[in-house]
Amino acid sequence: MIIKIYGEWLVLSFIATMNLVLLLSTFSLFIGVLSEEGLNPAVVNVGAIFSFNTINGKVAKVAMKAAEDDINSDPSVLGGRKLSIQVHDSNFSSFLGILGALQFMETDTVAIIGPQSSEMAHVLSNLANELQVPLLSFTALDPSLSPLQYPFFVQTAPNDEFQMTAIAEMVSYFSWSEVIAIFSDDDQSRNGIITLGDKLADRRCRISYKAALPPDPSAKRGDVLRELNKIQMMESRIIVLHSFSRTGLLVFEVAKSLGMMGKGYVWIASTSLSTVLDSFSPLKPEIANSIQGALTLRPHTPDSKRKRDFMSRWNQLSNGSIGFNPYGLYAYDTVWMIARAVRLLLDQGGKISFSNDTRLDGISGSTLNLSALNAFDGGKQLLSKILETNMTGLTGHVQFNQDRSLINPSYDIINAVGNGQRLVGYWSNHTGLSIVPPETLYSEKPNRSSSNQHLDKVVWPGGETARPRGWVFPNNGRELKIGIPRRVSYRDFVLLVNGTDKVQGYCIDVFLAAIKLLPYAFPYRFIPFGDGHKNPSYYELVNKIKSGVFDGVVGDIAIVTNRTRIVDFTLPYIESGLVVVAPVKKISSSAWSFARPFTPLMWAVTAAFFLIVGSVVWILEHRRNDEFRGSPKQQFVTILWFSFSTMFFSHRENTVSSLGRLVLIIWLFVVLIINSSYTASLTSFLTVQQLSSPIKGIDTLIGSNERIGFQVGSFTEGYLMEELNIPKSRLVPLGSPEEYALALERRNVAAVIDERPYVDLFLSEHCEFSVRGQEFTKSGWGFAFPRDSPLAIDMSTAILSLSENGELQKIHDRWLSKSACSSENSEDDIEQLDLKSFWGLFVICGIACMLALLVYFWLMFRKFSRLPPEELDTTSPSTSRSTRLQTFLSFVDEKVEKPKSSSKRKRESMSRIGYHINDESPHRSGSMERNMSQNGDSWLTQ
């Protein structure tokens, strides 16, 4: 019985155990299925945060829904999974945008598209960084959203740095230098204008005024009116508008009512205006009228069949609620970018899983459920796949650079005309401004040269097609304050008539003539600068422009380097340069004037070479030429006569040796040069009045310790000390022409250094002084205006016109033609010709003489050494060296008959009586034979 009960118990235990195992297996299988479904969900959640009552919000909603439908209709895109885009309307509220993002974080969202504004992007990017959820936006394009600070924020459209670069290059292309910026005071617009200022500065342009408006859409008509009234009173007429569409249209409406959309104004709007032109076509008449002539930018997207197909079904997708603009293409591509990245993540073994952030567990609250926020475990991998995107979308080729910006950013440049728009060109980061689509230029090398920048003609506000000047005198009744120097000397240039406000002078007349040629009114008022007791400092006068005291300076202002660093000058209206003035004495003609062309050393060397060449030729010709033989007295006279007769090429002696002829040819060439130079110099000495002074120019003064005078207030003192290193102790300030003359006459200074126009006036009344040397600086006088002032350009054009029509010369002749004796004093001294001008010729001639003598004596020694000992009579051992030398000299002095031709010798032999050739003495016959044997060596001495 017991055994039976025990057996039944064993059976029941076995059955219970098997049921338990089956139950555990079923539970494990259920848990595994749930886990697998959690890691690979059937639906991929994506969030979107926009203000859907804006143009871009409406367009984005339609485009994202179209992308979602297209992705879900193709199971291969996500491997059978579905994409679900949850949208949240922030309604211009950063707070509502944050709440929407928190809601997405609770629902296992893998990525968020948006937000629409940059200020919201700054906040949400911090949240995305913590929970590792990628944030992709094609409208929050603030350049300050750095990927280093916000690694999970990705801009899927070109950011505003490129847009501001395009605007800066347009300003530079049209040769404008100043702009006024109007912007909404939010992060995106403010930082965009800061970037614009940097880009303009790179091109020597600037923002002259920044008008900040309340953030969109809170700006009111009164806010805009207040700022535009200020701008209307300003000088610049180039206005850059950077805001969202609502504020932008309000600005144009108010500007139209103030007459600021008329002739002379230039409006360049950011992409917000192009969204209005694209999304509301045709425009309402009131909008179209208010933006006529404005320029705007639109993100450029290359033409493609996919793009045309998408645009053709836009009305169906939007049900006619909103027109199409390029940001719809960026929205569509952004959704596809996420879908492709998710598929790559899953295909490469990645999982979509979320986990709670343990840092939030300790935070409790009555209403906040922060512990429900989940961090995306695969967020970094998904972000990496997004940044590796390389696809062709509706916007063209989509790929990111290393700095995480899209490759090949480009814009269309649109001109608002009539009820629509007109394309006038393109801008791309590759080649700048062009009139051909950028994608056609990517295969070529980048060319950003100014000659390669082109745009079509623009219809500007007011219907003008000519390029606006870009600035006018402000309509505030303020006259320009023009500073003039209150001079106490040389008042022919600037003269203040005593007891009146009248100003006259050469510089003033040039200025008045120039402003008459300007195409606009020029209200001005002259303000004297200086105490009237001494000439003012011109550097301080010019510096008053930089400090804002003067709007310009007119007068005898030299254009020098340290002044050009603080102001802009016009083209010079008169040439100038520093010259040296010193006392001179006239040199009258005398009985010895003929000797003045050459220095004494030159005379001595020339005479010595006459004798040397004569002696060398005598040595070379003495043995063979009867004209160079005779008694010692005759030979000495021959040397002197031959030497000096070559001066006039009248020598009658013929040269028969080759070496002699070579030396003579070279010497005659030297004589020709010396004669020509002497004749020209003597002519000048006898026909031009000569002035003598120990001061020859600036080099003489630099090399001496003499004191130097300069004009008070000019740049001369600084130049002499800084550039020529002349000690200040040697410089003497002088205030008037009278002080110049007195200091020079009393030898208080050796010379005065001043600018040429002043010196010309000074010398017209003081003929006892003269300019010494040449101008050692080259400059000119111009009118000074603030840096980058367009007045400098317009006045330069006017001065050029005055020069071309001859008016500038007439003004010069009227004030400065007082040349009683300055013309003759201005002649440079005719210096004596010294040896350094001819030493090369003398060296050549000397070398020729030396070589000729060496060759001659070498030949003589060779012939002498071949003579038989019995002829030399030096066979005796007792023969001394002096005897042998005397024999050699006798041999050299021996007359050598010129060899005769064979026919002549035959005729002479036949004429002899008896035809007895054998009667010749043996000695004579031997001599003739030796002479015949030496013919081979005699050609050099013939």
VENSUL-V574354 format. One record per residue. RES is the residue in one letter. SS is DSSP state (hx for helix, st for strand, lp for the rest). OMEGA is omega in whole degrees, 0 to 359 (NA if undefined). Layout:
BEGIN
RES/SS/OMEGA ; RES/SS/OMEGA
END
This chain:
BEGIN
M/lp/180 ; I/hx/181 ; I/hx/180 ; K/hx/180 ; I/hx/181 ; Y/hx/180 ; G/hx/179 ; E/hx/181 ; W/hx/179 ; L/hx/180 ; V/hx/180 ; L/hx/179 ; S/hx/180 ; F/hx/179 ; I/hx/180 ; A/hx/180 ; T/hx/180 ; M/hx/178 ; N/hx/180 ; L/hx/179 ; V/hx/179 ; L/hx/179 ; L/hx/180 ; L/hx/180 ; S/hx/179 ; T/hx/180 ; F/hx/179 ; S/hx/179 ; L/hx/180 ; F/hx/178 ; I/hx/179 ; G/hx/179 ; V/hx/179 ; L/hx/181 ; S/hx/180 ; E/hx/179 ; E/hx/178 ; G/hx/182 ; L/hx/179 ; N/lp/186 ; P/lp/178 ; A/lp/181 ; V/st/176 ; V/st/184 ; N/st/176 ; V/st/179 ; G/st/177 ; A/st/182 ; I/st/180 ; F/st/167 ; S/lp/192 ; F/lp/173 ; N/lp/174 ; T/lp/180 ; I/hx/183 ; N/hx/177 ; G/hx/179 ; K/hx/180 ; V/hx/181 ; A/hx/181 ; K/hx/179 ; V/hx/184 ; A/hx/180 ; M/hx/177 ; K/hx/178 ; A/hx/179 ; A/hx/179 ; E/hx/181 ; D/hx/181 ; D/hx/180 ; I/hx/182 ; N/hx/179 ; S/lp/180 ; D/lp/184 ; P/hx/183 ; S/hx/184 ; V/hx/181 ; L/hx/177 ; G/lp/179 ; G/lp/179 ; R/lp/180 ; K/st/175 ; L/st/180 ; S/st/179 ; I/st/177 ; Q/st/183 ; V/st/178 ; H/st/181 ; D/st/180 ; S/lp/176 ; N/lp/178 ; F/lp/185 ; S/lp/176 ; S/hx/180 ; F/hx/179 ; L/hx/177 ; G/hx/178 ; I/hx/179 ; L/hx/178 ; G/hx/179 ; A/hx/178 ; L/hx/177 ; Q/hx/179 ; F/hx/181 ; M/hx/179 ; E/hx/186 ; T/lp/176 ; D/lp/179 ; T/lp/184 ; V/lp/181 ; A/st/179 ; I/st/175 ; I/st/184 ; G/st/359 ; P/lp/184 ; Q/lp/184 ; S/lp/185 ; S/hx/180 ; E/hx/176 ; M/hx/180 ; A/hx/178 ; H/hx/182 ; V/hx/185 ; L/hx/179 ; S/hx/176 ; N/hx/177 ; L/hx/179 ; A/hx/178 ; N/hx/184 ; E/hx/184 ; L/hx/173 ; Q/lp/176 ; V/lp/180 ; P/st/180 ; L/st/184 ; L/st/181 ; S/st/176 ; F/lp/177 ; T/lp/176 ; A/lp/191 ; L/lp/179 ; D/lp/180 ; P/lp/183 ; S/lp/177 ; L/lp/188 ; S/lp/176 ; P/lp/177 ; L/lp/179 ; Q/lp/182 ; Y/lp/185 ; P/lp/182 ; F/lp/176 ; F/st/182 ; V/st/176 ; Q/st/184 ; T/lp/171 ; A/lp/180 ; P/lp/182 ; N/lp/191 ; D/hx/176 ; E/hx/180 ; F/hx/178 ; Q/hx/179 ; M/hx/175 ; T/hx/179 ; A/hx/179 ; I/hx/179 ; A/hx/180 ; E/hx/174 ; M/hx/178 ; V/hx/179 ; S/hx/181 ; Y/hx/180 ; F/lp/174 ; S/lp/172 ; W/lp/184 ; S/lp/182 ; E/st/175 ; V/st/171 ; I/st/182 ; A/st/173 ; I/st/185 ; F/st/172 ; S/st/185 ; D/lp/173 ; D/lp/187 ; D/hx/185 ; Q/hx/182 ; S/hx/182 ; R/hx/181 ; N/hx/175 ; G/hx/179 ; I/hx/176 ; I/hx/177 ; T/hx/178 ; L/hx/178 ; G/hx/178 ; D/hx/181 ; K/hx/177 ; L/hx/181 ; A/hx/178 ; D/lp/183 ; R/lp/179 ; R/lp/173 ; C/lp/181 ; R/st/173 ; I/st/183 ; S/st/180 ; Y/st/178 ; K/st/180 ; A/st/181 ; A/st/177 ; L/st/177 ; P/lp/182 ; P/lp/178 ; D/lp/6 ; P/lp/187 ; S/lp/180 ; A/lp/180 ; K/lp/181 ; R/hx/180 ; G/hx/178 ; D/hx/180 ; V/hx/182 ; L/hx/181 ; R/hx/181 ; E/hx/181 ; L/hx/175 ; N/hx/177 ; K/hx/183 ; I/hx/181 ; Q/hx/181 ; M/lp/184 ; M/lp/186 ; E/lp/185 ; S/st/177 ; R/lp/176 ; I/st/186 ; I/st/177 ; V/st/182 ; L/st/180 ; H/st/181 ; S/lp/173 ; F/lp/192 ; S/hx/183 ; R/hx/179 ; T/hx/181 ; G/hx/179 ; L/hx/177 ; L/hx/178 ; V/hx/179 ; F/hx/179 ; E/hx/180 ; V/hx/179 ; A/hx/178 ; K/hx/181 ; S/hx/180 ; L/lp/181 ; G/lp/182 ; M/lp/174 ; M/lp/182 ; G/lp/184 ; K/lp/178 ; G/lp/181 ; Y/lp/174 ; V/st/179 ; W/st/175 ; I/st/182 ; A/st/177 ; S/lp/190 ; T/hx/181 ; S/hx/180 ; L/hx/180 ; S/hx/177 ; T/hx/177 ; V/hx/180 ; L/hx/183 ; D/hx/189 ; S/hx/180 ; F/lp/181 ; S/lp/2 ; P/lp/181 ; L/lp/170 ; K/lp/184 ; P/hx/182 ; E/hx/177 ; I/hx/181 ; A/hx/181 ; N/hx/185 ; S/hx/183 ; I/lp/183 ; Q/lp/177 ; G/lp/181 ; A/lp/173 ; L/st/178 ; T/st/180 ; L/st/176 ; R/st/178 ; P/st/183 ; H/lp/175 ; T/lp/183 ; P/lp/178 ; D/lp/178 ; S/lp/179 ; K/hx/179 ; R/hx/180 ; K/hx/180 ; R/hx/178 ; D/hx/180 ; F/hx/180 ; M/hx/182 ; S/hx/179 ; R/lp/182 ; W/hx/181 ; N/hx/178 ; Q/hx/181 ; L/hx/184 ; S/hx/184 ; N/lp/178 ; G/lp/183 ; S/lp/183 ; I/lp/177 ; G/lp/184 ; F/lp/167 ; N/lp/188 ; P/hx/181 ; Y/hx/171 ; G/hx/178 ; L/hx/179 ; Y/hx/177 ; A/hx/180 ; Y/hx/181 ; D/hx/180 ; T/hx/178 ; V/hx/179 ; W/hx/178 ; M/hx/179 ; I/hx/182 ; A/hx/180 ; R/hx/180 ; A/hx/178 ; V/hx/180 ; R/hx/178 ; L/hx/179 ; L/hx/182 ; L/hx/180 ; D/hx/182 ; Q/lp/174 ; G/lp/178 ; G/lp/181 ; K/lp/174 ; I/lp/181 ; S/lp/182 ; F/st/179 ; S/st/180 ; N/st/176 ; D/lp/184 ; T/hx/180 ; R/hx/181 ; L/hx/183 ; D/lp/183 ; G/lp/181 ; I/lp/182 ; S/lp/179 ; G/lp/184 ; S/lp/184 ; T/lp/182 ; L/lp/177 ; N/lp/185 ; L/hx/180 ; S/hx/178 ; A/hx/179 ; L/lp/184 ; N/st/174 ; A/st/181 ; F/st/183 ; D/lp/181 ; G/lp/183 ; G/hx/181 ; K/hx/179 ; Q/hx/179 ; L/hx/177 ; L/hx/179 ; S/hx/179 ; K/hx/177 ; I/hx/182 ; L/hx/177 ; E/lp/182 ; T/lp/176 ; N/st/186 ; M/st/174 ; T/st/181 ; G/st/177 ; L/lp/180 ; T/lp/182 ; G/st/181 ; H/st/183 ; V/st/179 ; Q/st/182 ; F/st/172 ; N/lp/178 ; Q/lp/178 ; D/lp/175 ; R/lp/171 ; S/lp/180 ; L/st/179 ; I/lp/174 ; N/lp/176 ; P/lp/182 ; S/st/182 ; Y/st/166 ; D/st/176 ; I/st/190 ; I/st/176 ; N/st/179 ; A/st/183 ; V/st/179 ; G/lp/178 ; N/lp/183 ; G/st/187 ; Q/st/180 ; R/st/180 ; L/st/181 ; V/st/179 ; G/st/181 ; Y/st/168 ; W/st/174 ; S/st/179 ; N/lp/183 ; H/lp/184 ; T/lp/180 ; G/st/184 ; L/st/179 ; S/st/179 ; I/lp/176 ; V/lp/181 ; P/lp/184 ; P/hx/184 ; E/hx/178 ; T/hx/184 ; L/lp/184 ; Y/lp/179 ; S/lp/180 ; E/lp/177 ; K/lp/178 ; P/lp/179 ; N/lp/182 ; R/lp/180 ; S/lp/182 ; S/hx/180 ; S/hx/182 ; N/hx/180 ; Q/lp/184 ; H/lp/171 ; L/lp/174 ; D/lp/180 ; K/lp/182 ; V/lp/171 ; V/lp/186 ; W/lp/175 ; P/hx/184 ; G/hx/178 ; G/hx/181 ; E/lp/175 ; T/lp/176 ; A/lp/181 ; R/lp/177 ; P/lp/179 ; R/lp/175 ; G/lp/178 ; W/st/175 ; V/lp/172 ; F/lp/184 ; P/lp/183 ; N/lp/180 ; N/lp/177 ; G/lp/183 ; R/lp/176 ; E/lp/177 ; L/st/180 ; K/st/182 ; I/st/178 ; G/st/176 ; I/st/180 ; P/st/175 ; R/lp/185 ; R/lp/174 ; V/lp/177 ; S/lp/182 ; Y/lp/185 ; R/lp/173 ; D/lp/181 ; F/lp/177 ; V/lp/184 ; L/st/172 ; L/st/181 ; V/lp/184 ; N/lp/176 ; G/lp/180 ; T/lp/175 ; D/lp/184 ; K/lp/178 ; V/st/179 ; Q/st/181 ; G/lp/182 ; Y/hx/182 ; C/hx/181 ; I/hx/179 ; D/hx/177 ; V/hx/180 ; F/hx/182 ; L/hx/178 ; A/hx/181 ; A/hx/183 ; I/hx/176 ; K/lp/180 ; L/lp/179 ; L/lp/182 ; P/lp/181 ; Y/lp/179 ; A/lp/182 ; F/lp/178 ; P/lp/183 ; Y/st/175 ; R/st/179 ; F/st/177 ; I/st/180 ; P/st/178 ; F/st/181 ; G/lp/183 ; D/lp/179 ; G/lp/179 ; H/lp/176 ; K/lp/179 ; N/lp/181 ; P/lp/174 ; S/lp/183 ; Y/hx/176 ; Y/hx/177 ; E/hx/178 ; L/hx/179 ; V/hx/181 ; N/hx/177 ; K/hx/175 ; I/hx/181 ; K/hx/180 ; S/lp/176 ; G/lp/179 ; V/lp/180 ; F/lp/174 ; D/lp/178 ; G/st/179 ; V/st/180 ; V/st/179 ; G/lp/180 ; D/lp/186 ; I/lp/179 ; A/st/178 ; I/lp/181 ; V/lp/192 ; T/hx/186 ; N/hx/176 ; R/hx/180 ; T/hx/178 ; R/lp/184 ; I/lp/180 ; V/st/172 ; D/st/180 ; F/st/169 ; T/lp/170 ; L/lp/179 ; P/lp/178 ; Y/lp/174 ; I/st/178 ; E/st/181 ; S/st/179 ; G/lp/182 ; L/st/177 ; V/st/180 ; V/st/177 ; V/st/182 ; A/st/176 ; P/st/179 ; V/lp/173 ; K/st/183 ; K/st/178 ; I/st/180 ; S/lp/180 ; S/lp/180 ; S/lp/181 ; A/lp/182 ; W/lp/180 ; S/hx/182 ; F/hx/182 ; A/hx/186 ; R/lp/182 ; P/lp/181 ; F/st/172 ; T/lp/179 ; P/hx/179 ; L/hx/179 ; M/hx/177 ; W/hx/183 ; A/hx/181 ; V/hx/179 ; T/hx/179 ; A/hx/180 ; A/hx/181 ; F/hx/174 ; F/hx/180 ; L/hx/181 ; I/hx/181 ; V/hx/178 ; G/hx/180 ; S/hx/180 ; V/hx/179 ; V/hx/178 ; W/hx/180 ; I/hx/184 ; L/hx/185 ; E/hx/191 ; H/lp/186 ; R/lp/191 ; R/lp/188 ; N/lp/180 ; D/hx/181 ; E/hx/178 ; F/hx/178 ; R/lp/181 ; G/lp/179 ; S/lp/179 ; P/hx/180 ; K/hx/180 ; Q/hx/181 ; Q/hx/178 ; F/hx/178 ; V/hx/179 ; T/hx/180 ; I/hx/181 ; L/hx/181 ; W/hx/181 ; F/hx/183 ; S/hx/188 ; F/hx/177 ; S/hx/177 ; T/hx/178 ; M/hx/182 ; F/hx/180 ; F/lp/184 ; S/lp/180 ; H/lp/184 ; R/lp/180 ; E/lp/177 ; N/lp/177 ; T/lp/184 ; V/lp/181 ; S/lp/180 ; S/hx/180 ; L/hx/179 ; G/hx/179 ; R/hx/179 ; L/hx/179 ; V/hx/183 ; L/hx/180 ; I/hx/179 ; I/hx/182 ; W/hx/179 ; L/hx/175 ; F/hx/177 ; V/hx/180 ; V/hx/179 ; L/hx/180 ; I/hx/182 ; I/hx/179 ; N/hx/181 ; S/hx/180 ; S/hx/180 ; Y/hx/182 ; T/hx/181 ; A/hx/182 ; S/hx/180 ; L/hx/177 ; T/hx/179 ; S/hx/180 ; F/hx/185 ; L/hx/184 ; T/hx/181 ; V/lp/179 ; Q/lp/186 ; Q/st/177 ; L/st/184 ; S/st/176 ; S/lp/176 ; P/lp/179 ; I/lp/180 ; K/lp/181 ; G/lp/184 ; I/hx/180 ; D/hx/177 ; T/hx/181 ; L/hx/180 ; I/hx/183 ; G/lp/181 ; S/lp/176 ; N/lp/182 ; E/lp/177 ; R/lp/186 ; I/st/177 ; G/st/177 ; F/st/183 ; Q/st/179 ; V/lp/175 ; G/lp/183 ; S/lp/180 ; F/lp/187 ; T/hx/183 ; E/hx/180 ; G/hx/180 ; Y/hx/181 ; L/hx/181 ; M/hx/187 ; E/hx/184 ; E/lp/183 ; L/lp/176 ; N/lp/175 ; I/lp/182 ; P/lp/181 ; K/hx/181 ; S/hx/180 ; R/hx/185 ; L/st/183 ; V/st/179 ; P/st/179 ; L/st/190 ; G/lp/185 ; S/lp/177 ; P/hx/179 ; E/hx/177 ; E/hx/175 ; Y/hx/186 ; A/hx/182 ; L/hx/181 ; A/hx/179 ; L/hx/181 ; E/hx/181 ; R/lp/181 ; R/lp/173 ; N/lp/174 ; V/lp/178 ; A/lp/182 ; A/st/175 ; V/st/178 ; I/st/181 ; D/st/180 ; E/st/188 ; R/hx/181 ; P/hx/177 ; Y/hx/183 ; V/hx/179 ; D/hx/177 ; L/hx/180 ; F/hx/183 ; L/hx/178 ; S/lp/180 ; E/lp/183 ; H/lp/185 ; C/lp/181 ; E/lp/178 ; F/st/183 ; S/st/173 ; V/st/180 ; R/st/180 ; G/lp/183 ; Q/lp/171 ; E/lp/181 ; F/lp/166 ; T/lp/177 ; K/lp/179 ; S/st/180 ; G/st/177 ; W/st/178 ; G/lp/175 ; F/lp/185 ; A/st/177 ; F/st/180 ; P/st/179 ; R/lp/178 ; D/lp/177 ; S/lp/178 ; P/hx/178 ; L/hx/181 ; A/hx/180 ; I/hx/182 ; D/hx/178 ; M/hx/176 ; S/hx/178 ; T/hx/179 ; A/hx/179 ; I/hx/177 ; L/hx/177 ; S/hx/177 ; L/hx/179 ; S/hx/183 ; E/hx/182 ; N/lp/175 ; G/lp/182 ; E/hx/180 ; L/hx/179 ; Q/hx/178 ; K/hx/178 ; I/hx/179 ; H/hx/182 ; D/hx/182 ; R/hx/186 ; W/hx/193 ; L/hx/180 ; S/lp/178 ; K/lp/188 ; S/lp/181 ; A/lp/180 ; C/lp/183 ; S/hx/184 ; S/hx/181 ; E/hx/178 ; N/hx/183 ; S/lp/181 ; E/lp/177 ; D/lp/176 ; D/lp/174 ; I/lp/187 ; E/lp/176 ; Q/lp/178 ; L/st/181 ; D/lp/188 ; L/hx/185 ; K/hx/178 ; S/hx/186 ; F/lp/187 ; W/hx/178 ; G/hx/178 ; L/hx/180 ; F/hx/179 ; V/hx/180 ; I/hx/180 ; C/hx/179 ; G/hx/179 ; I/hx/179 ; A/hx/179 ; C/hx/181 ; M/hx/180 ; L/hx/179 ; A/hx/179 ; L/hx/180 ; L/hx/179 ; V/hx/182 ; Y/hx/182 ; F/hx/175 ; W/hx/178 ; L/hx/179 ; M/hx/180 ; F/hx/179 ; R/hx/178 ; K/hx/181 ; F/hx/182 ; S/hx/180 ; R/hx/180 ; L/lp/177 ; P/lp/182 ; P/hx/182 ; E/hx/178 ; E/hx/181 ; L/hx/182 ; D/lp/181 ; T/lp/183 ; T/lp/181 ; S/lp/180 ; P/lp/183 ; S/lp/180 ; T/lp/183 ; S/lp/178 ; R/hx/180 ; S/hx/178 ; T/hx/180 ; R/hx/178 ; L/hx/178 ; Q/hx/178 ; T/hx/179 ; F/hx/178 ; L/hx/177 ; S/hx/178 ; F/hx/180 ; V/hx/183 ; D/hx/184 ; E/lp/178 ; K/lp/179 ; V/lp/179 ; E/lp/178 ; K/lp/181 ; P/lp/182 ; K/lp/179 ; S/lp/183 ; S/hx/181 ; S/hx/180 ; K/hx/179 ; R/hx/181 ; K/hx/179 ; R/hx/179 ; E/hx/181 ; S/hx/182 ; M/hx/181 ; S/hx/180 ; R/lp/182 ; I/hx/177 ; G/hx/176 ; Y/hx/184 ; H/lp/178 ; I/hx/184 ; N/hx/179 ; D/hx/180 ; E/lp/178 ; S/lp/180 ; P/hx/182 ; H/hx/180 ; R/hx/179 ; S/hx/179 ; G/hx/180 ; S/hx/180 ; M/hx/179 ; E/hx/180 ; R/hx/179 ; N/hx/180 ; M/hx/180 ; S/hx/183 ; Q/lp/182 ; N/hx/181 ; G/hx/182 ; D/hx/188 ; S/lp/186 ; W/hx/180 ; L/hx/182 ; T/hx/180 ; Q/lp/NA
END
